[in-house]
Structures are given as C-alpha cells and as structure tokens.
Amino acid sequence: MADTAQAAGSKDPAASSSRIPPASGYAWYTVAVLTVCYTLSFIDRQILSLLVGPIKAEFAVSDTQIGLLGGLAFSLFYTIVSLPAGRLVDRLNRRNIIAAGVFFWSLMTAACSVAMGYPGLFLARMGVGVGEATLAPAAVSMISDTFPNEKLGAAMSLYGVGIYLGSGLALLVGGLVVQLVTQTATLTLPVFGEVASWRATFLVTGIPGLLVALWVLTLREPARRKTLVAADGAVARLTVRETVAEIAKRRVAVASIALGLMFQAVALYAFMLWSPGVLQRSFDWTPQQTGLVMGLVVLLGGSFGMLMGGRLSDSGLVAGRRDAALRIATFSSILGALAFAVLIWAQGASDAATVGVFAVGVVLLAMPAGSCYAASQMVLPNQVRGQALALILFVANLGGLTMGPLLPGLLNDYVFQSETALGLSLGITLSASTLLAALAFAWGRRDYRKHHELLNP
C-alpha cells in the first residue's frame, strides 16, 4: 500500500513538487480553452430545450418522453462512461482524452440532424453523453495541477462558467431557430441539401466542435502534483482497491459534495429544460422572445453567480476557513430554495415577476458548482482525483440528469394534468431540490475541514 507523502524530493519528475507556481498567462489560457470546450458541451446538451415544439410536432411525443430525451438519453451513458474515464484520466494524457471526447460528442450532435424517429434521436443523444463524459474529470484534474489552492476556486469557476455560457447561447440560438422554423420549414445547406430547420440546428452546433478538438491539442499536459509516493520515492500506481480505500477515507466529505451537487443538478437541468416552457405556456411568449430573455438571464446571471461563488470561496480559504466552498454552497442553496418557492406561491402573477425569480434563482443556483469542483480536488491525492471526481459526477449526473428534466414533466402529466401548471411543477422541483442540496453540503463540512488540513498543512 502506498503511503501518503509530500511529493517533494521524489525520484519521479511527475511528482517533483507538491507546490504549484503562481498562476501564469499560460495557466489562464489553459482554463480559457477548457472553458470553450465546456461551453460547447452545454450548447450541444441544452439546445434541445427550445427545440421541444418542432420535435414534438414531428415525432408526436409527450412531455414525459421529451423529459427522457433531455435527461435519460444523455445521462445513461454519460454517467456509466464517466467511471472508467476517470481511471484513464488518472493514468493517461488528459489533453488527448479531452480532444477525443470533444470530437466524438460533436460528431454525435451533428448525427441528431439525421435521426429518422424518436429512437434514432435517443441513440444520438446517448452518443453525445459518451463523448462528454470524458471532459469534466480530465479538465478539472488539469486545472488542479495548474493553479495553487488559493486561486483554484476562481479558475474552476471560470471553467464552470461554460455551463451558463453554453446554456445561454443554446437558448439564444434556439429561439432564433424556432422562429425560423415557423417562417421557413426547411433550409438548403451545402453538402447536406434540404433539411428541416430544427435539424439544421444540430449541424450548426455540432460541426464547430470538430475544430475545437484540434485546438485542445495546443495545450500541454501539466505535471501531476500532490501525489502518493511509494517507499522508494517513486510515484505510486494504485490498484482499484487502493483507490477505493483512499476515497473511503474521505467518504463523508466526498459523499457530501456528490449528493449536494446531485440535488443542485436536479434543479439546474429542470431549470434549463423547462423554464422557457413556463413563459411560453403561462404568458404566451414566442420562442424568439423566450430565447432572447432567458438566454440573457442564464448567460449573465449564471456566469455572475459562478464567478462570485469561486471568488468568495477563495477569499474564505485565504482567511483560514478551510470549508469555505461548502459554506458558500450551503447558504446559496438555502437562498435558492426560498427564491424558487416564489414560483409556487405566485403562480402566474406576471411574466416580469417570473423572469425576476428566474434571474435571482439562477445566480444562487450557479454559486456552488465551481467552488465545489475545486473543493473536491483539495482533499484528494493526485492519483485518485479523476476517479473520485468521476464518482462524484456519476452520482450528481445520474440523479440530476435523469430526475431534473423528468420531474416537472411527470408532475405536469400525472399530478396537475395541465400544461398551464408547468410553473407550479417547476417551482416544486427547484425549491425542494435546492433545499436538499443545502442539507447535503452542510452535512460534510466538519469532515471536509479535517481532510483539507491533513493534505494542506
């Protein structure tokens, strides 16, 4: 069994130092490229949210089936593949893993454009999930080896901004596409010929990713730091059993982050898929109007919340609060639960009030993610970071990506049985899930402080 030790003085150059130099221009360039990849992944993932109408019309499917398409179809393989991907991340070149993943999911996004029915679209969405499963474990591991702890929250939050940049752009582009569909049912594209306008959206969002995959190859693989070393001073190569043992030592801290992010993901994916529908069904907004307003709300509000969460986490860490990230996550989730509860009690009050709730809610919803990604890396030795993060993402996405898109649809179809009750269904889902996230984050704070102090004396 390998012993936990400082990597300094090790014979292996990959473990030559546990100290990371101050963030350089190249370090921020690395984050910028990875943020573009993450942004692209969320455009490809979320573009479906404003194509619900055309897809329902062409394939004659229900809200529940759309929820499965937006959730389970993507999350099934995304979660399954993330676990072996995490082990590869801890052993192989992370840059190359990311490049291959970006290429594959972009190809599968483009393949959605040629689906001849609901099953074909379901399979293509599965393929998108397979490719995207490689990104987060590899990217977070790379960033963690590029920045010192006191800058890691800001760096990880900048990377996490990709969630809201991608989702916001998906809403903006989706609104324009749906308007185009109502005006021009088909488009003629070079090479592809005449295609339905909604199908062309998948081509437009998928093809640029093939070029981004090449851009990723301009990055350098960073040296691995804070590794476990064997008795001879060389970097230890852990077996699966030893990896599980290292994670088990920190099981409360890891479980707290995993469950908190799972409930937060339930809220996030429910919000992303169904918030446009609330404005369209309750207030007769057009898809273009919805895409413009919600795109800006998500892009600006989500990005602000993500960056603010990272900055507050870094400031708290510098001030000596080792659990700063979990503190921020706990309190922002409590406030988010209160904000989203307004959707329940103020059903249909006005479109301006609803947009206001969405704007405040998305800021609070965004705050925990980036800082918690950073937090998970600070209490784990390098050889298990990718696998531990893959496990966290497995739990978070298995629950979040399946339940988030599905729950409002189920409540609408089987409890309230009214399309105009979507705001109520969404409000219940968002408020309950963010409250559970707050409880999960709070549960792990004491154990997290202990392990942070052990690894970062």
Secondary structure by P-SEA (a helix, b strand, c coil): ccccccccccccccccccccccccaaaaaaaaaaaaaaaaaaaaacccccaaaaaaaaccccaaaaaaaaccccccccccaaaaaaaaaacccaaaaaaaaaaaaaaaaaaccccccaaaaaaaaaaaaaaacccaaaaaaaaaacccccaaaaaaaaaaaaaaaaaaaaaaaaaaaaaaaaccccccccccccccaaaaaaaaacaaaaaaaaaaaccccccccccccccccccccccaaaaaaaaaaaaaaaaaaaaaaaaaaaaaaaaaccaaaaaaaaccccaaaaaaaaaaaaaaaaaaaaaaaaaaaaaaaaacccaaaaaaaaaaaaaaaaaaccccccccccaaaaaaaaaaaaaaaaccaaaaaaaaaaacccccaaaaaaaaaaaaaacaaaaaacaaaaaaacccccccaaaaaaaaaaaaaaaaaaaaaaacaaaaaaaaaaacc
